[in-house]
Each structure stands twice: as C-alpha cells, then as structure tokens.
Amino acid sequence: MSPSPKSDPQKTETDHHQDTKAPRKDLSIDEERAASCIVDAAIKVHKALGSGLLESVYETCLAYELGHRGLRVETQVPLPVVYEGLTLDAGYRLDIVVEDIAVIELKALEKLGPIHDAQLLTYLKLSGRRLGFLLNFNVPLMKNGISRFVR
C-alpha cells in the first residue's frame, strides 16, 4: 500500500492536498506567497459573491482581486501542445495564471470529480508549472472548494 500524499515526504506528480495554509518545504518563497494570496483572494471573492454564479464571474473578480494585491495575473492563457516538435493550438486555455508560477482552474459545480483533478494536472504538465489550484465556488464554505496541487 502506498503512503498518502500527506505522509509521503517525497514529492510526487499527484501530490494533492487540501491543507492550503501549511507551508511546504519544496515550494519557493515566491510560490508560497502566490499560493497564500490565491487562497485568501478566493475566500474574499466567495464571501462577497456567494455561490451560484457563472465561472466567468468568479474568474473576473478573482483576477481583479489578485491584481489588486500586486500580483501579475493573466486570464484565458492559451496552452499549446507540443507534438513531434510542432507547437499546436489544441484549444486549451488556462483560466488564470498568477506570476507565471501558479495555474488556477475555476469551477462552479455541484461536485468535482477525478476528471477535474486530471485536467489541472494535465495543465500543469503541459505548461511546465509546478503549482496549481482547483477552485470550486459552488460550495457553502470556500475552504471546502480549494484543492492545491504540486507537481
């Protein structure tokens, strides 16, 4: 039986955890700063808007909030696929990229499934980034809608 991500001291491709406030030794100071701002901003946006809105509304407000905190934010960033040395536009778009460090995938769904985790992990792999957040705003408490991933 393999150890759970929380008990495994080795970083793995699917190192996913819900504890969004605990610092990680394998993240840089810049990554930790971005991660902390993302969690705080998501909670603030959710408190102000609640659940039940479109993902695009949360994206706009979260991007504004992160920018207001002094972070460099890009939305709907094209993510090409490299195949046989060719860079191809396969239609992927990253919802939000923060400081060219973290990828945020936004959802407003009743329930997230493994496919959503796989989606973010694929985005991290294709983009070459290590830190990602899957944020589901359709929850009563935002802390229950935050999943942090480190590749």
CNS distance restraints for C-alpha pairs under 8 A (distance, minus, plus):
assign (resid   3 and name CA) (resid   7 and name CA) 6.14 0.50 0.50
assign (resid   3 and name CA) (resid   8 and name CA) 5.76 0.50 0.50
assign (resid   4 and name CA) (resid   8 and name CA) 6.13 0.50 0.50
assign (resid   5 and name CA) (resid   9 and name CA) 7.97 0.50 0.50
assign (resid   5 and name CA) (resid  12 and name CA) 7.87 0.50 0.50
assign (resid   5 and name CA) (resid  14 and name CA) 7.92 0.50 0.50
assign (resid   5 and name CA) (resid  15 and name CA) 5.45 0.50 0.50
assign (resid   5 and name CA) (resid  16 and name CA) 6.61 0.50 0.50
assign (resid   5 and name CA) (resid  17 and name CA) 7.05 0.50 0.50
assign (resid   6 and name CA) (resid  17 and name CA) 6.98 0.50 0.50
assign (resid  11 and name CA) (resid  15 and name CA) 6.30 0.50 0.50
assign (resid  11 and name CA) (resid  26 and name CA) 7.99 0.50 0.50
assign (resid  11 and name CA) (resid 150 and name CA) 7.95 0.50 0.50
assign (resid  11 and name CA) (resid 151 and name CA) 7.35 0.50 0.50
assign (resid  12 and name CA) (resid 151 and name CA) 6.39 0.50 0.50
assign (resid  13 and name CA) (resid 150 and name CA) 7.24 0.50 0.50
assign (resid  13 and name CA) (resid 151 and name CA) 4.57 0.50 0.50
assign (resid  14 and name CA) (resid 121 and name CA) 7.51 0.50 0.50
assign (resid  14 and name CA) (resid 149 and name CA) 7.22 0.50 0.50
assign (resid  14 and name CA) (resid 150 and name CA) 7.18 0.50 0.50
assign (resid  14 and name CA) (resid 151 and name CA) 6.34 0.50 0.50
assign (resid  15 and name CA) (resid 149 and name CA) 6.08 0.50 0.50
assign (resid  15 and name CA) (resid 150 and name CA) 5.55 0.50 0.50
assign (resid  15 and name CA) (resid 151 and name CA) 6.38 0.50 0.50
assign (resid  16 and name CA) (resid 147 and name CA) 7.23 0.50 0.50
assign (resid  16 and name CA) (resid 148 and name CA) 5.98 0.50 0.50
assign (resid  16 and name CA) (resid 149 and name CA) 4.55 0.50 0.50
assign (resid  16 and name CA) (resid 150 and name CA) 6.41 0.50 0.50
assign (resid  17 and name CA) (resid 147 and name CA) 6.44 0.50 0.50
assign (resid  17 and name CA) (resid 148 and name CA) 5.79 0.50 0.50
assign (resid  17 and name CA) (resid 149 and name CA) 6.61 0.50 0.50
assign (resid  18 and name CA) (resid 146 and name CA) 6.84 0.50 0.50
assign (resid  18 and name CA) (resid 147 and name CA) 5.29 0.50 0.50
assign (resid  18 and name CA) (resid 148 and name CA) 6.22 0.50 0.50
assign (resid  19 and name CA) (resid 148 and name CA) 7.79 0.50 0.50
assign (resid  20 and name CA) (resid  35 and name CA) 7.91 0.50 0.50
assign (resid  20 and name CA) (resid  36 and name CA) 7.79 0.50 0.50
assign (resid  20 and name CA) (resid  39 and name CA) 7.20 0.50 0.50
assign (resid  20 and name CA) (resid 146 and name CA) 7.56 0.50 0.50
assign (resid  20 and name CA) (resid 147 and name CA) 7.44 0.50 0.50
assign (resid  20 and name CA) (resid 148 and name CA) 6.36 0.50 0.50
assign (resid  21 and name CA) (resid  36 and name CA) 6.94 0.50 0.50
assign (resid  23 and name CA) (resid  27 and name CA) 7.99 0.50 0.50
assign (resid  23 and name CA) (resid  32 and name CA) 6.89 0.50 0.50
assign (resid  24 and name CA) (resid  32 and name CA) 7.68 0.50 0.50
assign (resid  27 and name CA) (resid  31 and name CA) 5.79 0.50 0.50
assign (resid  27 and name CA) (resid  32 and name CA) 6.23 0.50 0.50
assign (resid  28 and name CA) (resid  32 and name CA) 6.18 0.50 0.50
assign (resid  29 and name CA) (resid  33 and name CA) 6.07 0.50 0.50
assign (resid  30 and name CA) (resid  34 and name CA) 6.14 0.50 0.50
assign (resid  31 and name CA) (resid  35 and name CA) 6.03 0.50 0.50
assign (resid  31 and name CA) (resid 101 and name CA) 6.52 0.50 0.50
assign (resid  31 and name CA) (resid 102 and name CA) 7.47 0.50 0.50
assign (resid  31 and name CA) (resid 131 and name CA) 7.40 0.50 0.50
assign (resid  32 and name CA) (resid  36 and name CA) 6.07 0.50 0.50
assign (resid  33 and name CA) (resid  37 and name CA) 6.23 0.50 0.50
assign (resid  34 and name CA) (resid  38 and name CA) 6.08 0.50 0.50
assign (resid  34 and name CA) (resid  71 and name CA) 7.86 0.50 0.50
assign (resid  34 and name CA) (resid  98 and name CA) 7.09 0.50 0.50
assign (resid  34 and name CA) (resid  99 and name CA) 7.43 0.50 0.50
assign (resid  34 and name CA) (resid 101 and name CA) 7.68 0.50 0.50
assign (resid  34 and name CA) (resid 102 and name CA) 7.29 0.50 0.50
assign (resid  35 and name CA) (resid  39 and name CA) 6.32 0.50 0.50
assign (resid  35 and name CA) (resid 102 and name CA) 7.60 0.50 0.50
assign (resid  36 and name CA) (resid  40 and name CA) 6.19 0.50 0.50
assign (resid  37 and name CA) (resid  41 and name CA) 5.85 0.50 0.50
assign (resid  37 and name CA) (resid  66 and name CA) 7.09 0.50 0.50
assign (resid  37 and name CA) (resid  69 and name CA) 7.78 0.50 0.50
assign (resid  38 and name CA) (resid  42 and name CA) 6.01 0.50 0.50
assign (resid  38 and name CA) (resid  66 and name CA) 7.02 0.50 0.50
assign (resid  39 and name CA) (resid  43 and name CA) 6.26 0.50 0.50
assign (resid  39 and name CA) (resid 146 and name CA) 7.57 0.50 0.50
assign (resid  40 and name CA) (resid  44 and name CA) 6.24 0.50 0.50
assign (resid  41 and name CA) (resid  45 and name CA) 6.14 0.50 0.50
assign (resid  41 and name CA) (resid  62 and name CA) 6.52 0.50 0.50
assign (resid  41 and name CA) (resid  65 and name CA) 6.09 0.50 0.50
assign (resid  41 and name CA) (resid  66 and name CA) 6.41 0.50 0.50
assign (resid  42 and name CA) (resid  46 and name CA) 6.10 0.50 0.50
assign (resid  42 and name CA) (resid  62 and name CA) 6.37 0.50 0.50
assign (resid  42 and name CA) (resid 135 and name CA) 7.84 0.50 0.50
assign (resid  42 and name CA) (resid 142 and name CA) 7.35 0.50 0.50
assign (resid  43 and name CA) (resid  47 and name CA) 6.07 0.50 0.50
assign (resid  43 and name CA) (resid 142 and name CA) 5.66 0.50 0.50
assign (resid  43 and name CA) (resid 143 and name CA) 7.13 0.50 0.50
assign (resid  44 and name CA) (resid  48 and name CA) 6.26 0.50 0.50
assign (resid  45 and name CA) (resid  49 and name CA) 6.06 0.50 0.50
assign (resid  45 and name CA) (resid  50 and name CA) 7.84 0.50 0.50
assign (resid  45 and name CA) (resid  58 and name CA) 7.32 0.50 0.50
assign (resid  45 and name CA) (resid  61 and name CA) 6.69 0.50 0.50
assign (resid  45 and name CA) (resid  62 and name CA) 6.38 0.50 0.50
assign (resid  45 and name CA) (resid  65 and name CA) 7.71 0.50 0.50
assign (resid  46 and name CA) (resid  50 and name CA) 4.94 0.50 0.50
assign (resid  46 and name CA) (resid  51 and name CA) 6.94 0.50 0.50
assign (resid  46 and name CA) (resid 137 and name CA) 6.64 0.50 0.50
assign (resid  46 and name CA) (resid 142 and name CA) 6.33 0.50 0.50
assign (resid  47 and name CA) (resid 142 and name CA) 7.99 0.50 0.50
assign (resid  50 and name CA) (resid 137 and name CA) 7.70 0.50 0.50
assign (resid  50 and name CA) (resid 138 and name CA) 7.97 0.50 0.50
assign (resid  50 and name CA) (resid 140 and name CA) 7.69 0.50 0.50
assign (resid  51 and name CA) (resid 108 and name CA) 7.63 0.50 0.50
assign (resid  51 and name CA) (resid 137 and name CA) 5.76 0.50 0.50
assign (resid  51 and name CA) (resid 138 and name CA) 4.72 0.50 0.50
assign (resid  51 and name CA) (resid 139 and name CA) 6.28 0.50 0.50
assign (resid  51 and name CA) (resid 140 and name CA) 7.09 0.50 0.50
assign (resid  52 and name CA) (resid 108 and name CA) 7.18 0.50 0.50
assign (resid  52 and name CA) (resid 137 and name CA) 7.86 0.50 0.50
assign (resid  52 and name CA) (resid 138 and name CA) 6.01 0.50 0.50
assign (resid  53 and name CA) (resid  57 and name CA) 6.63 0.50 0.50
assign (resid  53 and name CA) (resid  58 and name CA) 7.46 0.50 0.50
assign (resid  53 and name CA) (resid 108 and name CA) 7.24 0.50 0.50
assign (resid  54 and name CA) (resid  58 and name CA) 6.91 0.50 0.50
assign (resid  54 and name CA) (resid 108 and name CA) 6.61 0.50 0.50
assign (resid  55 and name CA) (resid  59 and name CA) 6.11 0.50 0.50
assign (resid  55 and name CA) (resid 106 and name CA) 6.35 0.50 0.50
assign (resid  55 and name CA) (resid 107 and name CA) 5.82 0.50 0.50
assign (resid  55 and name CA) (resid 108 and name CA) 5.63 0.50 0.50
assign (resid  55 and name CA) (resid 137 and name CA) 7.97 0.50 0.50
assign (resid  56 and name CA) (resid  60 and name CA) 6.15 0.50 0.50
assign (resid  57 and name CA) (resid  61 and name CA) 6.24 0.50 0.50
assign (resid  58 and name CA) (resid  62 and name CA) 5.79 0.50 0.50
assign (resid  58 and name CA) (resid 106 and name CA) 7.72 0.50 0.50
assign (resid  58 and name CA) (resid 137 and name CA) 7.62 0.50 0.50
assign (resid  59 and name CA) (resid  63 and name CA) 5.94 0.50 0.50
assign (resid  59 and name CA) (resid  75 and name CA) 7.88 0.50 0.50
assign (resid  59 and name CA) (resid  95 and name CA) 7.17 0.50 0.50
assign (resid  59 and name CA) (resid  96 and name CA) 7.44 0.50 0.50
assign (resid  59 and name CA) (resid 106 and name CA) 6.99 0.50 0.50
assign (resid  60 and name CA) (resid  64 and name CA) 6.20 0.50 0.50
assign (resid  61 and name CA) (resid  65 and name CA) 6.10 0.50 0.50
assign (resid  62 and name CA) (resid  66 and name CA) 6.09 0.50 0.50
assign (resid  63 and name CA) (resid  67 and name CA) 6.08 0.50 0.50
assign (resid  63 and name CA) (resid  73 and name CA) 6.31 0.50 0.50
assign (resid  63 and name CA) (resid  74 and name CA) 7.65 0.50 0.50
assign (resid  63 and name CA) (resid  75 and name CA) 7.34 0.50 0.50
assign (resid  63 and name CA) (resid  96 and name CA) 7.21 0.50 0.50
assign (resid  64 and name CA) (resid  68 and name CA) 5.99 0.50 0.50
assign (resid  65 and name CA) (resid  69 and name CA) 6.39 0.50 0.50
assign (resid  66 and name CA) (resid  70 and name CA) 6.78 0.50 0.50
assign (resid  66 and name CA) (resid  71 and name CA) 5.69 0.50 0.50
assign (resid  66 and name CA) (resid  72 and name CA) 7.74 0.50 0.50
assign (resid  66 and name CA) (resid  73 and name CA) 6.95 0.50 0.50
assign (resid  67 and name CA) (resid  71 and name CA) 4.93 0.50 0.50
assign (resid  67 and name CA) (resid  72 and name CA) 6.09 0.50 0.50
assign (resid  67 and name CA) (resid  73 and name CA) 6.09 0.50 0.50
assign (resid  71 and name CA) (resid  98 and name CA) 6.78 0.50 0.50
assign (resid  71 and name CA) (resid  99 and name CA) 6.22 0.50 0.50
assign (resid  72 and name CA) (resid  98 and name CA) 5.87 0.50 0.50
assign (resid  72 and name CA) (resid  99 and name CA) 4.89 0.50 0.50
assign (resid  72 and name CA) (resid 100 and name CA) 7.80 0.50 0.50
assign (resid  73 and name CA) (resid  96 and name CA) 6.84 0.50 0.50
assign (resid  73 and name CA) (resid  97 and name CA) 5.84 0.50 0.50
assign (resid  73 and name CA) (resid  98 and name CA) 4.78 0.50 0.50
assign (resid  73 and name CA) (resid  99 and name CA) 6.23 0.50 0.50
assign (resid  74 and name CA) (resid  96 and name CA) 5.62 0.50 0.50
assign (resid  74 and name CA) (resid  97 and name CA) 5.22 0.50 0.50
assign (resid  74 and name CA) (resid  98 and name CA) 6.64 0.50 0.50
assign (resid  75 and name CA) (resid  94 and name CA) 6.98 0.50 0.50
assign (resid  75 and name CA) (resid  95 and name CA) 5.41 0.50 0.50
assign (resid  75 and name CA) (resid  96 and name CA) 4.46 0.50 0.50
assign (resid  75 and name CA) (resid  97 and name CA) 6.45 0.50 0.50
assign (resid  76 and name CA) (resid  93 and name CA) 5.23 0.50 0.50
assign (resid  76 and name CA) (resid  94 and name CA) 5.21 0.50 0.50
assign (resid  76 and name CA) (resid  95 and name CA) 4.74 0.50 0.50
assign (resid  76 and name CA) (resid  96 and name CA) 6.25 0.50 0.50
assign (resid  77 and name CA) (resid  93 and name CA) 5.20 0.50 0.50
assign (resid  77 and name CA) (resid  94 and name CA) 4.95 0.50 0.50
assign (resid  77 and name CA) (resid  95 and name CA) 6.72 0.50 0.50
assign (resid  77 and name CA) (resid  96 and name CA) 7.06 0.50 0.50
assign (resid  77 and name CA) (resid  97 and name CA) 7.31 0.50 0.50
assign (resid  78 and name CA) (resid  89 and name CA) 7.78 0.50 0.50
assign (resid  78 and name CA) (resid  91 and name CA) 7.31 0.50 0.50
assign (resid  78 and name CA) (resid  92 and name CA) 6.03 0.50 0.50
assign (resid  78 and name CA) (resid  93 and name CA) 4.58 0.50 0.50
assign (resid  78 and name CA) (resid  94 and name CA) 6.46 0.50 0.50
assign (resid  79 and name CA) (resid  89 and name CA) 7.18 0.50 0.50
assign (resid  79 and name CA) (resid  90 and name CA) 7.70 0.50 0.50
assign (resid  79 and name CA) (resid  91 and name CA) 7.40 0.50 0.50
assign (resid  79 and name CA) (resid  92 and name CA) 5.18 0.50 0.50
assign (resid  79 and name CA) (resid  93 and name CA) 5.49 0.50 0.50
assign (resid  79 and name CA) (resid  94 and name CA) 6.69 0.50 0.50
assign (resid  79 and name CA) (resid 123 and name CA) 7.85 0.50 0.50
assign (resid  79 and name CA) (resid 126 and name CA) 7.44 0.50 0.50
assign (resid  79 and name CA) (resid 127 and name CA) 6.85 0.50 0.50
assign (resid  80 and name CA) (resid  87 and name CA) 6.12 0.50 0.50
assign (resid  80 and name CA) (resid  88 and name CA) 5.36 0.50 0.50
assign (resid  80 and name CA) (resid  89 and name CA) 4.68 0.50 0.50
assign (resid  80 and name CA) (resid  90 and name CA) 6.02 0.50 0.50
assign (resid  80 and name CA) (resid  91 and name CA) 7.50 0.50 0.50
assign (resid  80 and name CA) (resid  92 and name CA) 6.83 0.50 0.50
assign (resid  80 and name CA) (resid 126 and name CA) 7.87 0.50 0.50
assign (resid  81 and name CA) (resid  87 and name CA) 5.74 0.50 0.50
assign (resid  81 and name CA) (resid  88 and name CA) 5.18 0.50 0.50
assign (resid  81 and name CA) (resid  89 and name CA) 6.38 0.50 0.50
assign (resid  81 and name CA) (resid  90 and name CA) 6.33 0.50 0.50
assign (resid  81 and name CA) (resid 126 and name CA) 6.87 0.50 0.50
assign (resid  82 and name CA) (resid  86 and name CA) 5.38 0.50 0.50
assign (resid  82 and name CA) (resid  87 and name CA) 4.44 0.50 0.50
assign (resid  82 and name CA) (resid  88 and name CA) 6.05 0.50 0.50
assign (resid  83 and name CA) (resid  87 and name CA) 6.46 0.50 0.50
assign (resid  83 and name CA) (resid  88 and name CA) 7.17 0.50 0.50
assign (resid  94 and name CA) (resid 103 and name CA) 6.86 0.50 0.50
assign (resid  94 and name CA) (resid 104 and name CA) 7.21 0.50 0.50
assign (resid  94 and name CA) (resid 105 and name CA) 6.81 0.50 0.50
assign (resid  94 and name CA) (resid 123 and name CA) 7.35 0.50 0.50
assign (resid  95 and name CA) (resid 103 and name CA) 7.60 0.50 0.50
assign (resid  95 and name CA) (resid 104 and name CA) 6.09 0.50 0.50
assign (resid  95 and name CA) (resid 105 and name CA) 5.47 0.50 0.50
assign (resid  95 and name CA) (resid 106 and name CA) 6.63 0.50 0.50
assign (resid  96 and name CA) (resid 103 and name CA) 5.92 0.50 0.50
assign (resid  96 and name CA) (resid 104 and name CA) 5.05 0.50 0.50
assign (resid  96 and name CA) (resid 105 and name CA) 6.83 0.50 0.50
assign (resid  97 and name CA) (resid 101 and name CA) 7.02 0.50 0.50
assign (resid  97 and name CA) (resid 102 and name CA) 5.60 0.50 0.50
assign (resid  97 and name CA) (resid 103 and name CA) 4.71 0.50 0.50
assign (resid  97 and name CA) (resid 104 and name CA) 6.23 0.50 0.50
assign (resid  98 and name CA) (resid 102 and name CA) 5.16 0.50 0.50
assign (resid  98 and name CA) (resid 103 and name CA) 6.60 0.50 0.50
assign (resid  98 and name CA) (resid 104 and name CA) 7.85 0.50 0.50
assign (resid 101 and name CA) (resid 129 and name CA) 6.35 0.50 0.50
assign (resid 101 and name CA) (resid 130 and name CA) 7.47 0.50 0.50
assign (resid 101 and name CA) (resid 131 and name CA) 6.66 0.50 0.50
assign (resid 102 and name CA) (resid 129 and name CA) 6.79 0.50 0.50
assign (resid 102 and name CA) (resid 130 and name CA) 7.22 0.50 0.50
assign (resid 102 and name CA) (resid 131 and name CA) 4.87 0.50 0.50
assign (resid 102 and name CA) (resid 132 and name CA) 5.21 0.50 0.50
assign (resid 102 and name CA) (resid 133 and name CA) 7.50 0.50 0.50
assign (resid 103 and name CA) (resid 123 and name CA) 7.79 0.50 0.50
assign (resid 103 and name CA) (resid 124 and name CA) 7.08 0.50 0.50
assign (resid 103 and name CA) (resid 129 and name CA) 7.52 0.50 0.50
assign (resid 103 and name CA) (resid 131 and name CA) 6.51 0.50 0.50
assign (resid 103 and name CA) (resid 132 and name CA) 4.60 0.50 0.50
assign (resid 103 and name CA) (resid 133 and name CA) 6.30 0.50 0.50
assign (resid 104 and name CA) (resid 132 and name CA) 5.71 0.50 0.50
assign (resid 104 and name CA) (resid 133 and name CA) 4.77 0.50 0.50
assign (resid 104 and name CA) (resid 134 and name CA) 6.00 0.50 0.50
assign (resid 104 and name CA) (resid 135 and name CA) 7.17 0.50 0.50
assign (resid 105 and name CA) (resid 120 and name CA) 6.62 0.50 0.50
assign (resid 105 and name CA) (resid 132 and name CA) 7.76 0.50 0.50
assign (resid 105 and name CA) (resid 133 and name CA) 6.21 0.50 0.50
assign (resid 105 and name CA) (resid 134 and name CA) 4.94 0.50 0.50
assign (resid 105 and name CA) (resid 135 and name CA) 6.25 0.50 0.50
assign (resid 106 and name CA) (resid 134 and name CA) 6.06 0.50 0.50
assign (resid 106 and name CA) (resid 135 and name CA) 4.95 0.50 0.50
assign (resid 106 and name CA) (resid 136 and name CA) 6.04 0.50 0.50
assign (resid 106 and name CA) (resid 137 and name CA) 7.63 0.50 0.50
assign (resid 107 and name CA) (resid 134 and name CA) 7.47 0.50 0.50
assign (resid 107 and name CA) (resid 135 and name CA) 5.97 0.50 0.50
assign (resid 107 and name CA) (resid 136 and name CA) 4.51 0.50 0.50
assign (resid 107 and name CA) (resid 137 and name CA) 6.27 0.50 0.50
assign (resid 107 and name CA) (resid 138 and name CA) 7.57 0.50 0.50
assign (resid 108 and name CA) (resid 136 and name CA) 5.24 0.50 0.50
assign (resid 108 and name CA) (resid 137 and name CA) 4.99 0.50 0.50
assign (resid 108 and name CA) (resid 138 and name CA) 4.71 0.50 0.50
assign (resid 109 and name CA) (resid 136 and name CA) 6.56 0.50 0.50
assign (resid 109 and name CA) (resid 137 and name CA) 7.46 0.50 0.50
assign (resid 109 and name CA) (resid 138 and name CA) 5.51 0.50 0.50
assign (resid 110 and name CA) (resid 138 and name CA) 6.08 0.50 0.50
assign (resid 110 and name CA) (resid 139 and name CA) 7.51 0.50 0.50
assign (resid 112 and name CA) (resid 116 and name CA) 6.34 0.50 0.50
assign (resid 112 and name CA) (resid 136 and name CA) 7.69 0.50 0.50
assign (resid 113 and name CA) (resid 117 and name CA) 7.11 0.50 0.50
assign (resid 114 and name CA) (resid 118 and name CA) 6.22 0.50 0.50
assign (resid 115 and name CA) (resid 119 and name CA) 6.08 0.50 0.50
assign (resid 116 and name CA) (resid 120 and name CA) 6.46 0.50 0.50
assign (resid 116 and name CA) (resid 134 and name CA) 7.83 0.50 0.50
assign (resid 117 and name CA) (resid 121 and name CA) 6.23 0.50 0.50
assign (resid 117 and name CA) (resid 134 and name CA) 7.42 0.50 0.50
assign (resid 118 and name CA) (resid 122 and name CA) 6.02 0.50 0.50
assign (resid 119 and name CA) (resid 123 and name CA) 6.30 0.50 0.50
assign (resid 120 and name CA) (resid 124 and name CA) 6.20 0.50 0.50
assign (resid 120 and name CA) (resid 132 and name CA) 7.00 0.50 0.50
assign (resid 120 and name CA) (resid 133 and name CA) 7.69 0.50 0.50
assign (resid 120 and name CA) (resid 134 and name CA) 6.95 0.50 0.50
assign (resid 121 and name CA) (resid 125 and name CA) 6.18 0.50 0.50
assign (resid 121 and name CA) (resid 132 and name CA) 7.91 0.50 0.50
assign (resid 121 and name CA) (resid 149 and name CA) 7.69 0.50 0.50
assign (resid 121 and name CA) (resid 151 and name CA) 7.68 0.50 0.50
assign (resid 122 and name CA) (resid 126 and name CA) 6.06 0.50 0.50
assign (resid 123 and name CA) (resid 127 and name CA) 5.91 0.50 0.50
assign (resid 124 and name CA) (resid 128 and name CA) 5.83 0.50 0.50
assign (resid 124 and name CA) (resid 129 and name CA) 5.08 0.50 0.50
assign (resid 124 and name CA) (resid 130 and name CA) 6.16 0.50 0.50
assign (resid 124 and name CA) (resid 131 and name CA) 7.29 0.50 0.50
assign (resid 124 and name CA) (resid 132 and name CA) 6.87 0.50 0.50
assign (resid 124 and name CA) (resid 151 and name CA) 7.34 0.50 0.50
assign (resid 125 and name CA) (resid 129 and name CA) 6.72 0.50 0.50
assign (resid 125 and name CA) (resid 130 and name CA) 7.88 0.50 0.50
assign (resid 125 and name CA) (resid 151 and name CA) 7.88 0.50 0.50
assign (resid 129 and name CA) (resid 151 and name CA) 7.73 0.50 0.50
assign (resid 130 and name CA) (resid 149 and name CA) 7.83 0.50 0.50
assign (resid 130 and name CA) (resid 150 and name CA) 5.33 0.50 0.50
assign (resid 130 and name CA) (resid 151 and name CA) 4.68 0.50 0.50
assign (resid 131 and name CA) (resid 148 and name CA) 7.53 0.50 0.50
assign (resid 131 and name CA) (resid 149 and name CA) 5.83 0.50 0.50
assign (resid 131 and name CA) (resid 150 and name CA) 4.79 0.50 0.50
assign (resid 131 and name CA) (resid 151 and name CA) 6.61 0.50 0.50
assign (resid 132 and name CA) (resid 148 and name CA) 5.91 0.50 0.50
assign (resid 132 and name CA) (resid 149 and name CA) 5.00 0.50 0.50
assign (resid 132 and name CA) (resid 150 and name CA) 6.45 0.50 0.50
assign (resid 133 and name CA) (resid 146 and name CA) 6.94 0.50 0.50
assign (resid 133 and name CA) (resid 147 and name CA) 5.63 0.50 0.50
assign (resid 133 and name CA) (resid 148 and name CA) 4.64 0.50 0.50
assign (resid 133 and name CA) (resid 149 and name CA) 6.06 0.50 0.50
assign (resid 134 and name CA) (resid 145 and name CA) 7.84 0.50 0.50
assign (resid 134 and name CA) (resid 146 and name CA) 6.08 0.50 0.50
assign (resid 134 and name CA) (resid 147 and name CA) 5.13 0.50 0.50
assign (resid 134 and name CA) (resid 148 and name CA) 6.54 0.50 0.50
assign (resid 134 and name CA) (resid 149 and name CA) 7.96 0.50 0.50
assign (resid 135 and name CA) (resid 145 and name CA) 5.57 0.50 0.50
assign (resid 135 and name CA) (resid 146 and name CA) 4.87 0.50 0.50
assign (resid 135 and name CA) (resid 147 and name CA) 6.45 0.50 0.50
assign (resid 136 and name CA) (resid 142 and name CA) 7.66 0.50 0.50
assign (resid 136 and name CA) (resid 145 and name CA) 4.62 0.50 0.50
assign (resid 136 and name CA) (resid 146 and name CA) 6.53 0.50 0.50
assign (resid 137 and name CA) (resid 142 and name CA) 6.49 0.50 0.50
assign (resid 137 and name CA) (resid 145 and name CA) 6.23 0.50 0.50
assign (resid 138 and name CA) (resid 145 and name CA) 7.53 0.50 0.50
assign (resid 139 and name CA) (resid 144 and name CA) 6.88 0.50 0.50
assign (resid 139 and name CA) (resid 145 and name CA) 6.14 0.50 0.50
assign (resid 140 and name CA) (resid 144 and name CA) 7.96 0.50 0.50
assign (resid 141 and name CA) (resid 145 and name CA) 7.19 0.50 0.50
assign (resid 142 and name CA) (resid 146 and name CA) 6.63 0.50 0.50
